[in-house]
Structure formats: structure tokens, C-alpha cells
């Protein structure tokens, strides 16, 4: 039987080692890291991962690319089925050095599933080796989505971000958030753009959608979800969510 312990895959003498696993709703992992890179693929349900430089939502059909050694924690929203591919450092030259969410292609999904049917020590010259090479190729060319909340390094801006993550419905205006952070409006807006690549308004809208996706996966009623993330109508939330998901698929 294939192990469901991540540590059992870190020294496997193969470029790609794949581990399927399931979690019940509300499960979480403590902050941890792996010597290998990890592709955390949600085959069902929704995961939310956090690290020092960002928060990422990983819905079904998407995967989080995690570089080697990056400390991260994961929370499961709804029952989750996932497949982790652990990639040897020597096999990922030129791969992204920062975490990112990708939309998993049908080819990558099929290759990952097929590789779980091979022995962990698959024949590198046979079917397993070909599948592993295909997995690496598909990850390397997968486009990044926008299902991420980049976190600034400036402690004052980070406090604002964490406040919005904790309570996305909190309806302070930009001037009030600047006062809370001890910054001028101009410094806050420039800092947000410089450190996250997003305006304050764009970041807050994305934070609301990310939380809405998690609440929906937890089974909350749609109208309740809209209210909890600060939208007066379900239609407004749906429109913003569809726009973000559309942007993610085009990114």
C-alpha cells in the first residue's frame, strides 16, 4: 500500500514521487516544509494555503506549486481529495522560485492519476518514467492563475492585509485603513501597489472572493456567504467571482 506520509517521498530516487491523500472538512496541517518541491493538486474540494509571502486558494482542478523548503500550512474547506507530486530539486531547474496557483490541464491531471498506479520506484525507462517526464513538462508550462493574495513585507501594510483576511466584510474606507496603519493615504496606496502588484481595492476584492470560495466549500448558503464577505447582494459577489475566475483562466 502506498504511504500517505509526505516524509516517505522526500528521498525516493526518482524525479517525481506521487502521493494521493484525502482529508475531512476542517482538517489542517501545521506549518511545515519539504526538501523537495511540491505540486499540491486538489482533485476534489478546496484548500487554502498560507506562507510568509502570501495566501493561496486551491479549488478543485487547480494546484499550488510550492518551491523546495518553503514553510507553509494548509486548511481544508469541505472534504478534500488531493494528490501531491514531490519533485527532486535536480529535476526543476528553471521552475518558478515563488509559490503560485496553476490550473491543472487535462493532460497533467491524467498523468498524475496514472502515475499513482505505478510503483513508487517505477521503471524510469518505462511507462512510469514517461509519465514522470510528462508531469514535469506540464508543470513547467502551466500558466499562473490569480487565485492568490500576495502579502506585503512592510509590517504596517501586512497588518491591513491580515485584518482584511480575518474580516473581509469590514467596511472601512481607504483613509480609515491608512489611519489604522499609521500611514498617509498616498503611502498606503503606493505601498500596496509596489509590494503586491495590486491596488488596495483590487486586493480587498480578491480577499473577499478568496474567502467566499472557502465559505462556499464549507457549505454556507450563498446569500450568507455574500453577507459575510461584505457584498450587499449575491449578484454582486457572483459577478466579482466570475470575473476573477475568468482572469485566472486567462492569466
C-alpha positions as a LaTeX table, in Angstrom:
\begin{tabular}{lrrr}
\hline
Residue & $x$ (\AA) & $y$ (\AA) & $z$ (\AA) \\
\hline
Unk1 & 0.00 & 0.00 & 0.00 \\
Unk2 & 1.26 & 3.48 & $-0.91$ \\
Unk3 & 2.28 & 5.61 & 2.09 \\
Unk4 & 0.33 & 8.79 & 2.92 \\
Unk5 & 3.27 & 10.25 & 4.87 \\
Unk6 & 4.96 & 13.09 & 2.99 \\
Unk7 & 8.32 & 12.36 & 4.58 \\
Unk8 & 8.38 & 8.95 & 2.90 \\
Unk9 & 8.62 & 10.63 & $-0.53$ \\
Unk10 & 11.44 & 13.09 & 0.05 \\
Unk11 & 14.36 & 10.73 & $-0.60$ \\
Unk12 & 12.79 & 8.50 & $-3.28$ \\
Unk13 & 15.40 & 8.05 & $-6.05$ \\
Unk14 & 13.01 & 9.23 & $-8.75$ \\
Unk15 & 12.41 & 12.68 & $-10.27$ \\
Unk16 & 8.70 & 12.60 & $-9.35$ \\
Unk17 & 7.07 & 10.85 & $-6.39$ \\
Unk18 & 3.27 & 11.00 & $-6.19$ \\
Unk19 & 1.09 & 10.64 & $-3.08$ \\
Unk20 & $-2.74$ & 10.67 & $-3.15$ \\
Unk21 & $-4.48$ & 11.53 & 0.13 \\
Unk22 & $-7.90$ & 12.53 & 1.46 \\
Unk23 & $-8.87$ & 14.88 & 4.30 \\
Unk24 & $-12.13$ & 15.53 & 6.11 \\
Unk25 & $-13.62$ & 19.03 & 6.20 \\
Unk26 & $-11.83$ & 21.32 & 8.62 \\
Unk27 & $-8.58$ & 19.34 & 8.63 \\
Unk28 & $-5.39$ & 21.38 & 8.68 \\
Unk29 & $-1.67$ & 20.90 & 8.60 \\
Unk30 & 0.74 & 22.78 & 10.85 \\
Unk31 & 3.33 & 24.94 & 9.14 \\
Unk32 & 5.93 & 22.64 & 7.61 \\
Unk33 & 8.27 & 22.37 & 4.66 \\
Unk34 & 9.70 & 19.71 & 2.37 \\
Unk35 & 13.20 & 19.25 & 0.93 \\
Unk36 & 11.54 & 18.63 & $-2.45$ \\
Unk37 & 9.29 & 20.92 & $-4.43$ \\
Unk38 & 5.60 & 20.05 & $-4.16$ \\
Unk39 & 2.68 & 20.30 & $-6.52$ \\
Unk40 & $-0.43$ & 20.25 & $-4.31$ \\
Unk41 & $-3.30$ & 19.29 & $-6.62$ \\
Unk42 & $-6.92$ & 19.48 & $-5.45$ \\
Unk43 & $-8.81$ & 16.67 & $-7.15$ \\
Unk44 & $-11.93$ & 17.47 & $-5.06$ \\
Unk45 & $-12.81$ & 20.16 & $-2.54$ \\
Unk46 & $-10.92$ & 23.35 & $-1.77$ \\
Unk47 & $-7.71$ & 24.06 & 0.13 \\
Unk48 & $-6.33$ & 27.32 & 1.45 \\
Unk49 & $-2.57$ & 27.52 & 1.93 \\
Unk50 & $-0.60$ & 30.22 & 3.72 \\
Unk51 & 3.08 & 31.12 & 3.78 \\
Unk52 & 5.14 & 34.15 & 4.74 \\
Unk53 & 4.62 & 35.86 & 1.40 \\
Unk54 & 1.03 & 35.01 & 0.52 \\
Unk55 & $-2.26$ & 33.18 & 0.85 \\
Unk56 & $-3.49$ & 30.91 & $-1.93$ \\
Unk57 & $-6.87$ & 29.33 & $-2.55$ \\
Unk58 & $-6.68$ & 25.99 & $-4.37$ \\
Unk59 & $-10.10$ & 24.88 & $-5.67$ \\
Unk60 & $-10.83$ & 21.65 & $-7.45$ \\
Unk61 & $-8.96$ & 21.38 & $-10.74$ \\
Unk62 & $-6.14$ & 23.67 & $-9.57$ \\
Unk63 & $-2.79$ & 23.06 & $-7.93$ \\
Unk64 & $-0.36$ & 25.02 & $-5.79$ \\
Unk65 & 3.28 & 25.00 & $-6.83$ \\
Unk66 & 5.42 & 25.09 & $-3.66$ \\
Unk67 & 9.19 & 25.58 & $-4.08$ \\
Unk68 & 11.57 & 23.42 & $-2.02$ \\
Unk69 & 11.97 & 24.45 & 1.60 \\
Unk70 & 9.06 & 26.93 & 1.72 \\
Unk71 & 7.26 & 26.75 & 5.11 \\
Unk72 & 3.51 & 26.56 & 4.54 \\
Unk73 & 0.28 & 25.48 & 6.23 \\
Unk74 & $-2.94$ & 24.19 & 4.63 \\
Unk75 & $-6.59$ & 24.27 & 5.73 \\
Unk76 & $-9.24$ & 22.05 & 4.10 \\
Unk77 & $-12.62$ & 23.57 & 3.27 \\
Unk78 & $-15.09$ & 20.76 & 2.73 \\
Unk79 & $-13.91$ & 17.20 & 2.23 \\
Unk80 & $-10.73$ & 17.27 & 0.17 \\
Unk81 & $-9.08$ & 14.76 & $-2.11$ \\
Unk82 & $-5.63$ & 15.78 & $-3.22$ \\
Unk83 & $-2.60$ & 14.45 & $-5.00$ \\
Unk84 & 0.86 & 15.69 & $-4.11$ \\
Unk85 & 3.72 & 15.35 & $-6.55$ \\
Unk86 & 7.11 & 15.74 & $-4.88$ \\
Unk87 & 9.77 & 16.78 & $-7.37$ \\
Unk88 & 13.50 & 16.27 & $-6.97$ \\
Unk89 & 15.45 & 19.53 & $-6.85$ \\
Unk90 & 17.69 & 18.48 & $-9.73$ \\
Unk91 & 14.62 & 17.97 & $-11.94$ \\
Unk92 & 13.21 & 21.52 & $-11.58$ \\
Unk93 & 15.92 & 23.81 & $-12.91$ \\
Unk94 & 14.20 & 26.88 & $-14.32$ \\
Unk95 & 10.92 & 26.27 & $-12.47$ \\
Unk96 & 9.32 & 29.18 & $-10.52$ \\
Unk97 & 11.07 & 30.18 & $-7.31$ \\
Unk98 & 7.87 & 31.52 & $-5.72$ \\
Unk99 & 4.64 & 29.72 & $-4.87$ \\
Unk100 & 1.85 & 30.05 & $-7.43$ \\
Unk101 & $-1.53$ & 28.51 & $-8.25$ \\
Unk102 & $-1.91$ & 26.87 & $-11.64$ \\
Unk103 & $-4.94$ & 25.49 & $-13.43$ \\
Unk104 & $-4.27$ & 21.78 & $-13.99$ \\
Unk105 & $-4.59$ & 20.71 & $-17.61$ \\
Unk106 & $-6.47$ & 17.54 & $-18.51$ \\
Unk107 & $-3.15$ & 16.03 & $-19.59$ \\
Unk108 & $-1.41$ & 16.84 & $-16.30$ \\
Unk109 & $-4.38$ & 15.52 & $-14.30$ \\
Unk110 & $-4.38$ & 12.25 & $-16.25$ \\
Unk111 & $-0.61$ & 11.84 & $-15.93$ \\
Unk112 & $-0.73$ & 12.37 & $-12.15$ \\
Unk113 & $-3.55$ & 9.84 & $-11.74$ \\
Unk114 & $-1.75$ & 7.32 & $-13.93$ \\
Unk115 & 1.49 & 7.75 & $-12.00$ \\
Unk116 & $-0.29$ & 6.87 & $-8.74$ \\
Unk117 & $-0.97$ & 3.48 & $-10.34$ \\
Unk118 & 2.74 & 2.86 & $-10.90$ \\
Unk119 & 5.13 & 1.65 & $-8.19$ \\
Unk120 & 6.83 & 4.41 & $-6.22$ \\
Unk121 & 10.10 & 3.03 & $-7.62$ \\
Unk122 & 8.76 & 2.98 & $-11.16$ \\
Unk123 & 10.85 & 1.92 & $-14.16$ \\
Unk124 & 12.49 & 5.14 & $-15.29$ \\
Unk125 & 12.88 & 3.73 & $-18.81$ \\
Unk126 & 9.27 & 2.51 & $-18.92$ \\
Unk127 & 5.73 & 3.85 & $-18.51$ \\
Unk128 & 6.41 & 5.39 & $-15.09$ \\
Unk129 & 9.40 & 7.33 & $-16.36$ \\
Unk130 & 7.45 & 8.62 & $-19.35$ \\
Unk131 & 4.60 & 9.75 & $-17.08$ \\
Unk132 & 7.02 & 11.49 & $-14.74$ \\
Unk133 & 8.60 & 13.36 & $-17.66$ \\
Unk134 & 5.13 & 14.40 & $-18.83$ \\
Unk135 & 4.25 & 15.68 & $-15.34$ \\
Unk136 & 7.39 & 17.82 & $-15.30$ \\
Unk137 & 6.73 & 19.21 & $-18.78$ \\
Unk138 & 3.11 & 20.12 & $-17.97$ \\
Unk139 & 4.01 & 21.84 & $-14.70$ \\
Unk140 & 6.78 & 23.82 & $-16.39$ \\
Unk141 & 4.44 & 25.32 & $-18.97$ \\
Unk142 & 1.31 & 25.71 & $-16.83$ \\
Unk143 & 0.08 & 29.33 & $-16.61$ \\
Unk144 & $-0.29$ & 31.00 & $-13.24$ \\
Unk145 & $-3.79$ & 31.89 & $-12.07$ \\
Unk146 & $-4.78$ & 34.90 & $-9.97$ \\
Unk147 & $-6.20$ & 32.89 & $-7.09$ \\
Unk148 & $-3.63$ & 34.35 & $-4.71$ \\
Unk149 & $-3.33$ & 37.07 & $-2.11$ \\
Unk150 & 0.26 & 38.35 & $-2.13$ \\
Unk151 & 1.29 & 39.67 & 1.28 \\
Unk152 & 3.49 & 42.77 & 1.63 \\
Unk153 & 6.66 & 42.66 & 3.72 \\
Unk154 & 6.05 & 46.07 & 5.29 \\
Unk155 & 4.64 & 45.31 & 8.75 \\
Unk156 & 2.10 & 48.14 & 8.61 \\
Unk157 & 0.70 & 47.08 & 5.25 \\
Unk158 & 0.69 & 43.45 & 6.37 \\
Unk159 & $-1.50$ & 44.35 & 9.38 \\
Unk160 & $-4.03$ & 45.84 & 6.99 \\
Unk161 & $-3.96$ & 42.70 & 4.84 \\
Unk162 & $-4.35$ & 40.35 & 7.79 \\
Unk163 & $-7.25$ & 42.44 & 9.06 \\
Unk164 & $-8.98$ & 42.11 & 5.70 \\
Unk165 & $-8.33$ & 38.37 & 5.56 \\
Unk166 & $-9.78$ & 37.92 & 9.05 \\
Unk167 & $-12.83$ & 40.06 & 8.29 \\
Unk168 & $-13.30$ & 40.77 & 4.58 \\
Unk169 & $-16.69$ & 42.39 & 5.29 \\
Unk170 & $-15.07$ & 45.09 & 7.45 \\
Unk171 & $-16.19$ & 48.22 & 5.60 \\
Unk172 & $-13.55$ & 50.81 & 6.41 \\
Unk173 & $-12.65$ & 53.18 & 3.59 \\
Unk174 & $-9.13$ & 53.71 & 2.36 \\
Unk175 & $-8.49$ & 56.71 & 4.63 \\
Unk176 & $-9.62$ & 54.76 & 7.72 \\
Unk177 & $-7.34$ & 51.83 & 6.87 \\
Unk178 & $-4.46$ & 54.26 & 6.34 \\
Unk179 & $-5.12$ & 55.80 & 9.79 \\
Unk180 & $-5.18$ & 52.34 & 11.38 \\
Unk181 & $-1.85$ & 51.51 & 9.76 \\
Unk182 & $-0.31$ & 54.84 & 10.79 \\
Unk183 & 0.26 & 55.80 & 7.17 \\
Unk184 & $-0.86$ & 58.51 & 4.83 \\
Unk185 & $-3.35$ & 57.54 & 2.15 \\
Unk186 & $-0.69$ & 58.11 & $-0.51$ \\
Unk187 & 1.90 & 55.95 & 1.27 \\
Unk188 & $-0.59$ & 53.12 & 1.74 \\
Unk189 & $-1.75$ & 53.12 & $-1.88$ \\
Unk190 & 1.77 & 53.31 & $-3.25$ \\
Unk191 & 2.99 & 50.64 & $-0.85$ \\
Unk192 & 0.19 & 48.26 & $-1.79$ \\
Unk193 & 0.91 & 48.62 & $-5.48$ \\
Unk194 & 4.67 & 48.31 & $-5.03$ \\
Unk195 & 4.63 & 45.26 & $-2.74$ \\
Unk196 & 1.66 & 43.28 & $-4.05$ \\
Unk197 & 1.26 & 44.42 & $-7.65$ \\
Unk198 & $-2.37$ & 45.27 & $-6.87$ \\
Unk199 & $-4.23$ & 48.38 & $-5.84$ \\
Unk200 & $-5.81$ & 48.39 & $-2.39$ \\
Unk201 & $-9.26$ & 48.00 & $-3.95$ \\
Unk202 & $-8.15$ & 45.10 & $-6.14$ \\
Unk203 & $-6.52$ & 43.33 & $-3.19$ \\
Unk204 & $-9.62$ & 43.73 & $-1.00$ \\
Unk205 & $-11.93$ & 42.46 & $-3.77$ \\
Unk206 & $-9.69$ & 39.45 & $-4.26$ \\
Unk207 & $-9.60$ & 38.79 & $-0.49$ \\
Unk208 & $-13.39$ & 38.75 & $-0.46$ \\
Unk209 & $-13.61$ & 36.29 & $-3.34$ \\
Unk210 & $-10.99$ & 34.01 & $-1.80$ \\
Unk211 & $-12.89$ & 33.90 & 1.49 \\
Unk212 & $-16.20$ & 33.42 & $-0.36$ \\
Unk213 & $-14.84$ & 30.36 & $-2.15$ \\
Unk214 & $-13.75$ & 28.88 & 1.18 \\
Unk215 & $-17.09$ & 29.60 & 2.86 \\
Unk216 & $-19.00$ & 28.07 & $-0.04$ \\
Unk217 & $-16.83$ & 24.95 & 0.17 \\
Unk218 & $-17.70$ & 24.78 & 3.87 \\
Unk219 & $-21.36$ & 24.53 & 2.92 \\
Unk220 & $-22.55$ & 28.05 & 3.78 \\
Unk221 & $-25.66$ & 29.30 & 1.97 \\
Unk222 & $-24.88$ & 31.62 & $-0.98$ \\
Unk223 & $-26.63$ & 34.68 & 0.48 \\
Unk224 & $-24.90$ & 34.16 & 3.80 \\
Unk225 & $-21.55$ & 33.92 & 2.02 \\
Unk226 & $-22.18$ & 37.23 & 0.24 \\
Unk227 & $-23.04$ & 38.97 & 3.52 \\
Unk228 & $-20.06$ & 37.53 & 5.38 \\
Unk229 & $-17.59$ & 38.88 & 2.81 \\
Unk230 & $-19.13$ & 42.34 & 2.52 \\
Unk231 & $-21.38$ & 42.21 & $-0.53$ \\
Unk232 & $-24.91$ & 43.59 & $-0.31$ \\
Unk233 & $-26.20$ & 41.24 & $-2.99$ \\
Unk234 & $-25.48$ & 37.74 & $-4.18$ \\
Unk235 & $-25.37$ & 39.00 & $-7.75$ \\
Unk236 & $-22.51$ & 41.39 & $-6.95$ \\
Unk237 & $-20.47$ & 38.58 & $-5.39$ \\
Unk238 & $-21.17$ & 36.24 & $-8.29$ \\
Unk239 & $-20.11$ & 38.88 & $-10.78$ \\
Unk240 & $-16.82$ & 39.56 & $-8.98$ \\
Unk241 & $-16.11$ & 35.84 & $-8.52$ \\
Unk242 & $-16.79$ & 35.06 & $-12.18$ \\
Unk243 & $-14.54$ & 37.95 & $-13.19$ \\
Unk244 & $-11.67$ & 36.73 & $-11.01$ \\
Unk245 & $-12.01$ & 33.10 & $-12.12$ \\
Unk246 & $-12.14$ & 34.28 & $-15.72$ \\
Unk247 & $-9.00$ & 36.34 & $-15.20$ \\
Unk248 & $-7.33$ & 33.35 & $-13.56$ \\
Unk249 & $-8.03$ & 31.13 & $-16.55$ \\
Unk250 & $-6.73$ & 33.75 & $-18.96$ \\
Unk251 & $-3.59$ & 34.55 & $-16.94$ \\
\hline
\end{tabular}
